[in-house]
Every structure is written in C-alpha cells, then in structure tokens.
Amino acid sequence: MTGEQQTREILVELLHEFHGRGWVSGTGGGICGPADDGGLLLAPTGVLKERVRPGEFFVVDPEDGHVIRPADDPALRPSECNAIFGLTHRKRDAWSVVHSHALTAVLAADLVPRLTDHLAIRGLEMLKGIRGLTNQDRHVLPVIDNTARERELVAAMAAALADPRFERAWGVLVRDHGCYIWGADIWEAKRHTEVYHYLYEAVVARHDRGHSQSIKEPAATEGDA
C-alpha cells in the first residue's frame, strides 16, 4: 500500500509528466489522489503545475470539499477542480482524477455537433486500455458545455455520470476547455489519461483524413460491433 508521502511525490511526478505532454500547460489542469485519512490530496490553483511540490497539496473531504489539512504555503488556494473531483469520487468511486487542458481534448469535442452530447469511438486497439472495454466496442464518452467557472460544471457533470449510456465511461469531455479522466487509483487514472488522449488524437486525425464514421454514427448500445 502506498503511503501519503509517496502518493504526494507520485502526484508531483505525474504533473511534471503531463506538463511535458502539454496537458497541464500554464496554470491550467489539476490532479487528486488518496490521502491516508480518507480525504483527497488536491493540487493548488493558480500555480504552474510542473512546479508544485509535495507539501503544496491540500487534503479535502470528498463529501463536501472542505479543507481537512491545508497546504504548507498559506498563500495557496485549493483547485477549483475540488467540486468535480469530489463528485466523481462519490458517483464513480474514483480515488484519483486528472483534469487536462490538452488541445487534442478540445479538438475532439469540437467534432461533436452542439446538439449531440457524446463522442463515439470505435475500431481502435487502444480501447482495450480502458477498464471493461475491448477493441471491438463502440465506446461513448459524454461531452458537456463549458461554463464561466469550473465549479459551475457540477450539474452537467452529475447528469453525465448518472446517464446509463455512459456507465462505462471513465472520462468526460468539456467543450472549449478539456476533460476529466479518473480511475480507482492513481495508476489506473494515469493509464486512462494516457489512453484517452491517444484516442482523442486518433479521432481528430481520422477526421482530418475524412474518416469520421465514429463521430457521425447514430447512438447505439455500447458493446455493439
């Protein structure tokens, strides 16, 4: 079992890695993981994520978001991802969530018509990297509209998580913003984050080549070949 200090160090390492991939550029993006006392370790807001240190994580209550233990630096504030991360924990039992501002996530959501609430992905071997999926599945991922403040996404996010069409989704795309991706633990969240970003890139590249079947297909039950 990973102790909290090691978890903090892993989260810092992941923020460095994700920054290098362009997924948490500037001060955008966020991450959380499990604390020893049942809370969530939450990165601070308004800081360069590649410069976050282990002691700069807050520990928050996943039920209501209140701060259990503050960061070492009293000038820091908890990430606005707090409400979304807590919601995902409660509804999907996610102990680690990544918030990405990747350009490929934005471009993938751009391919979904405004009156459509999901992106359909099929025919890719990397689908097997998402828990519960095979490369024969048609995977539907919810797409929600952006808001002025991140905490205002909670209602749309809750509706997506409650929709049975998306019961096998481990992420949500946010138009003009990015995505949230989660897992039961840090390593599953890391794997899902890498796989979904690959899938976003593949969908965008296929569209650019005129292969847009996965986007324009009518809705169907996930698992249909």
C-alpha positions in Angstrom: 0.0 0.0 0.0 1.3 3.5 -0.9 1.7 5.9 2.0 0.5 9.5 1.7 4.0 11.0 1.3 4.8 8.6 -1.6 1.4 9.5 -3.1 2.2 13.2 -2.9 5.5 12.5 -4.7 3.8 10.4 -7.4 1.2 13.2 -8.0 4.1 15.7 -8.4 5.8 13.3 -10.8 2.6 13.0 -12.9 2.1 16.7 -13.0 5.6 17.1 -14.4 5.0 14.3 -17.0 1.6 15.7 -18.0 3.1 19.2 -18.3 5.7 17.8 -20.7 2.9 16.4 -22.8 1.1 19.7 -22.9 -1.9 18.5 -20.9 -1.5 20.9 -17.9 0.0 23.9 -19.6 0.2 27.3 -17.8 -1.6 27.1 -14.6 -4.4 25.0 -16.1 -5.3 21.5 -15.1 -5.3 19.5 -11.9 -5.0 16.2 -10.2 -6.0 14.4 -7.0 -5.2 11.2 -5.2 -6.0 9.4 -1.9 -4.8 10.7 1.4 -4.1 8.4 4.4 -7.1 9.7 6.4 -9.8 9.1 3.7 -9.5 12.5 2.2 -8.4 13.6 -1.3 -5.0 15.2 -2.0 -5.8 18.2 -4.1 -3.3 20.3 -6.1 -3.5 24.1 -5.6 -5.0 26.5 -8.1 -3.3 29.3 -10.0 0.2 27.9 -9.9 2.4 26.3 -12.6 1.6 22.6 -12.2 5.1 21.5 -13.1 6.4 23.5 -10.1 4.0 22.0 -7.4 5.8 20.4 -4.5 4.6 17.5 -2.3 3.8 19.8 0.6 1.6 22.1 -1.5 -1.3 19.7 -1.8 -4.4 20.2 0.2 -6.3 17.4 1.9 -10.0 17.9 1.3 -13.2 16.0 2.3 -14.6 14.3 -0.9 -18.1 14.5 0.5 -18.3 18.3 0.8 -14.9 19.6 -0.3 -13.9 21.4 2.9 -10.2 21.5 3.7 -9.1 18.9 6.2 -5.5 19.9 6.1 -4.1 23.0 4.3 -1.1 23.2 2.1 2.3 24.1 3.7 2.1 27.6 2.0 -0.7 29.6 3.5 -0.9 31.8 0.3 -2.1 28.8 -1.8 -5.8 28.0 -2.5 -7.4 24.7 -3.4 -8.0 23.9 -7.0 -11.4 24.8 -8.5 -11.5 21.1 -9.6 -12.4 20.3 -6.0 -16.1 20.0 -6.5 -15.7 18.0 -9.7 -13.2 15.6 -8.1 -15.4 15.1 -5.1 -18.5 14.4 -7.3 -16.5 11.9 -9.3 -15.3 10.2 -6.2 -18.9 9.9 -4.8 -20.5 8.8 -8.1 -17.8 6.6 -9.5 -15.7 5.7 -6.5 -12.7 7.4 -8.2 -9.7 7.9 -5.9 -7.7 9.8 -8.5 -8.9 12.2 -11.1 -6.9 14.1 -13.7 -8.1 17.4 -15.2 -6.5 18.0 -18.6 -6.5 21.1 -20.8 -5.0 19.2 -23.8 -5.6 20.7 -27.2 -6.5 17.2 -28.5 -9.3 17.0 -26.0 -10.7 20.4 -27.2 -10.4 19.4 -30.8 -12.1 16.0 -30.2 -15.0 17.8 -28.5 -15.2 20.3 -31.5 -16.0 17.3 -33.7 -19.3 16.7 -31.8 -22.3 18.7 -33.0 -23.7 21.1 -30.5 -27.0 19.1 -30.2 -25.1 15.9 -29.6 -23.9 15.0 -26.1 -21.3 12.3 -26.7 -18.3 11.3 -28.8 -18.4 7.7 -30.1 -15.1 5.9 -30.6 -14.6 2.5 -32.2 -12.2 0.4 -34.2 -9.1 1.2 -32.2 -6.8 -1.3 -30.4 -6.1 1.2 -27.6 -9.7 1.0 -26.4 -8.5 -2.1 -24.5 -6.6 0.2 -22.2 -9.9 1.5 -20.7 -11.2 -0.8 -18.0 -14.0 -3.0 -19.2 -13.6 -2.4 -22.9 -12.3 -4.4 -25.9 -11.1 -3.2 -29.2 -14.5 -4.4 -30.7 -16.5 -2.0 -28.5 -18.2 1.2 -29.6 -17.3 3.5 -26.7 -19.4 6.6 -26.0 -17.9 9.4 -24.0 -20.1 12.3 -22.6 -19.5 15.8 -23.8 -20.7 18.8 -21.8 -20.7 22.5 -22.4 -18.2 24.8 -20.7 -19.1 27.4 -18.0 -17.5 30.6 -16.8 -16.3 28.9 -13.6 -15.2 25.4 -13.1 -17.5 24.7 -10.1 -20.5 25.6 -12.3 -19.8 22.4 -14.3 -21.0 20.3 -11.4 -24.7 20.0 -12.6 -23.8 18.9 -16.1 -21.1 16.6 -14.8 -23.6 15.0 -12.4 -26.1 14.4 -15.2 -23.5 12.8 -17.4 -22.3 10.5 -14.5 -25.9 9.5 -13.9 -26.7 8.7 -17.5 -26.8 4.9 -18.1 -25.4 5.4 -21.6 -22.1 6.5 -20.1 -21.8 3.9 -17.3 -18.6 2.5 -18.8 -17.0 5.9 -19.5 -14.0 6.9 -17.4 -13.9 10.5 -18.6 -15.9 13.5 -19.6 -15.0 16.0 -22.4 -15.8 19.7 -21.8 -16.2 21.8 -24.9 -13.7 24.5 -25.4 -11.9 23.5 -22.1 -10.5 20.0 -21.8 -11.5 16.8 -20.0 -11.7 15.0 -16.7 -10.4 11.4 -16.5 -10.4 9.1 -13.5 -9.5 5.7 -12.1 -9.9 3.6 -9.0 -6.4 4.6 -8.0 -3.6 6.8 -9.3 -2.1 4.2 -11.7 -5.5 3.5 -13.3 -6.1 7.2 -13.6 -2.7 7.6 -15.3 -3.4 4.7 -17.7 -6.8 6.0 -18.6 -5.4 9.5 -19.1 -2.8 8.3 -21.5 -5.2 6.1 -23.4 -8.0 8.7 -23.7 -5.5 11.3 -25.0 -4.3 8.7 -27.6 -8.0 8.1 -28.6 -8.6 11.9 -28.9 -5.6 12.2 -31.2 -6.7 9.3 -33.3 -10.3 10.6 -33.7 -9.1 14.0 -34.7 -6.5 12.6 -37.1 -9.1 10.3 -38.7 -11.5 13.2 -39.1 -8.8 15.2 -40.8 -8.3 12.4 -43.2 -12.0 12.2 -44.0 -12.7 9.2 -41.8 -15.5 10.4 -39.5 -17.6 7.3 -39.1 -17.1 7.0 -35.4 -18.5 10.5 -34.9 -21.5 10.5 -37.2 -22.9 7.1 -36.4 -26.3 7.1 -34.7 -26.4 6.3 -31.0 -26.2 2.6 -30.2 -25.7 0.4 -27.2 -22.1 0.3 -26.1 -20.5 -3.0 -27.0 -22.1 -3.3 -30.4 -19.5 -4.2 -33.0 
